[in-house]
Amino acid sequence: MGKLYSICIANYNMSETLISSLTSILNQINDYFEVIVVDDGSDDDSVEKLLQLKNSYENLRVIPLIRDSRRKLGETRNISIRAARGKYVILHIDTDDIWDQYIQSFTKIYHEIEKRLKITDFMLSGKQIQMATKNLLIDNPYRNVYYGEDRLLWNELAILGKLISIEHKPFFKRIPIKSSVKKLRKNIKVQCSSMNL
C-alpha cells in the first residue's frame, strides 16, 4: 500500500526520550502513514535506538546523517520532506514529546478544510503540529537556520495565502529531560540561537 502521510521528524541527541516519543506516534497510526526520522549526526545512542525500533515497526524509516555544522534545523526538515513518500507531510513532531491519539484526527480536519473551502496546497498549523502537501514544501522550503525556521516559513506561506491556523487543545506532553547537563545545553543553544536571529 502506498503511503499517503509522512510524519517527518528531526532528531539530535534525544536518545533519553526517543523511544517513548516515537512509540506514542507509531502505536496510533495505520498503514497509510510512515514515520521518517532524520538523525542529524547524534553522538549519543540515538541511531542505535532508532534502528532497534525500526525492527518492530515497518512504517518507520531512519535517515542517519553525518554531523555538519553548516546544516541547521531548517535544512534537516527539508531533507525529511524530500525523503517523504506521502502526498502529505506532518511536521514539528519532536522527539521529546508524547503524543495523544489525535494525529489521525488532525489529518481529518485538514481534509475537511480542503473539501469545504475547495483549496489545495496549504499548510494547516496547530499546536506543535503542522500538515501540508509535500509539493507545497518542496516549492517553499524551510530556511537553513537553527531556530525560527518554522516562523519564517509560516510568514512566507501566510503572505502567499497558503497558511491556515487553528486553535485547539494541545495533544502532546513534553517528556522531562532527566539529565541536567543535557537540559542546560539545550536551553543555552535555544537562547544563543534566538540572539543570533
N, C-alpha and C positions, 0 to 999 in steps of 0.2 A: 504494500500500500504506500502510495506517495505521501510525503509529509505536507501538511497544509500550514502548520505553525512551527516556527523555530524560536525557542526561548534562548536568547543569546546572553551569555553570562561571561564576565571578565573576572579572573581570579588572580590575586597576587598575595602569596604568603598567608593564606587564611585556612591552613590545614586544621586548626583548632575547631573551626565551626563548619567546615566544608561538608562533611558527611550529613550532619543534621539538617543543614540548609537544603542541600540537593535532594535528599530523600523526601523532604516535605513537598518538593515540587514533583519529583518523579513518581511518587505514590498517588498523585491526584490527576495525572494526565493519561490520555489514551493514545492509540496508535497514530492519530493524526498529528501528534506532536513529536518534536525532537528537542533535546536539550543540548546546546553546544556550549562547552566551557573552554574558553581560551585562557590558558595559563600563561601569564606574562613573565615567565622566567623565575618562578618562585625558587627560593633557596631553602625552603623548609620541605616537608614531605608531602606537599600538596599533590604533585603529579603522581606519586605512588598511590595515594589515596584515591585519586580520580580514576586511575587505571584499575584499581581493585573494584571500585564502584561500577565501572563500565562492564565488568564481568557479570554483574547482576541485572543490569538494565541495558537492553539492546537499543533503546532510543536515546542513549547518552553518547555524545561524541566529544572527544577530548582533543584539543589542539595545543600541544605544548610549544611554547616559543622560547628562544634564547633571549635572555635579558638584553635590552637595547635602550639606553638612557634617552635616545632621541625619540623613541616611540612612547607617546603618552597615552593616557586612558582613552582619549578620543579615537586614536588610530587602532587601539586594541578592540574597541567596539566595532569599528569599521571592518576589521578582519573577521569578526564573528558574523557580521551581516553578510559579507561576501561569501562566507562558507555556508550560509543558511540554504537549506533545500526547500524550505517552505515558501509559500507565496507571501505570508505574513510573518513579521518578526515581533517578538515580545521582548522588551528591554528593561534595563535598570533593576533587574532582579540581582540582588547582591548575595554573596556567599557568607554573609554574617547575619542573615535573616531567616526566620522560619515562616513559611507561607501557609495560611489557612486555605481551605478548599474552595477558593473562588477564582482561580486563574481561568478556568473554562467559562465561568460566568462573565468575566471581563471580556472574553472574546465574543460572547453572545451580545453584549452591549455594543461592541464595535460594529458587528454585523447589523444590528438593529438600526444604528445611526446611518450606516451605509444605505440600507434599504429605505428608511423613512425620508432621509434627506436626498436620496439619489445621488450620492457622491462617492468617489473612489479616490485612492491615493491621498489619504490624510493620516495624521497621527492623532491617536486618542491618548491623552495624557491624564493619568490618575495619580493616586498617592503611591509613589515609588514603583510605579508600573506604567509602561507605555506600550502601545501597539501601533504598528504602521505596516504598509505594504513594503516588501523588500525593495521594490523598484524605487519607491519614493526616497528611501535612504541611500540607495546606490547613487541616485541623481543629486541628493543633498546630504553628503556625508558629514559625520562629526568632524570638528576641527581637531587637529593633533595637539591638544592641550591636556594637562594632567587634571585640572579641576575647572569646572564650569563649562565643560564641553556640552553638557545637556542643555544648559540655559542658552548658550549661543545657538544651538540647533533649534530650540523652541522659538527663539526670537525670529530666526530666519524663516521657519515654517509659518509662524503667525503672520509675517509680512506677506507671504505667498497665499495666505488664506487656507493653509493646509493643517492647522492645529486646532483641535477641539479639546478643551479641558473640562473635566467633570470633577465634582466634589463627591466623595464617598468616604465611608468609614475605612481606615486602613485595615488591610487584612494580612499584615505581616507583623512579626515581633523581632526586634533586634536581639541577637544572642549576645549576652555579656561576654566580653573577652576576659579570660582569666589571667592571662599573662600581663602584668602591669607594664613590663618593658614594651611589649607589642602594642598595648593600648597607647602608651606615651608616644612611641614612634608614629603611629597612625595619626594622632592628634597634631603632632608637630608638622607632619607632611601636609595635612589639610590646611593648617594655618599659614604655613610658608607659601603654599600654592595660592591661597587667597590673596596674600600680599603681592605675589608676582602678577596677578591679574590686574 
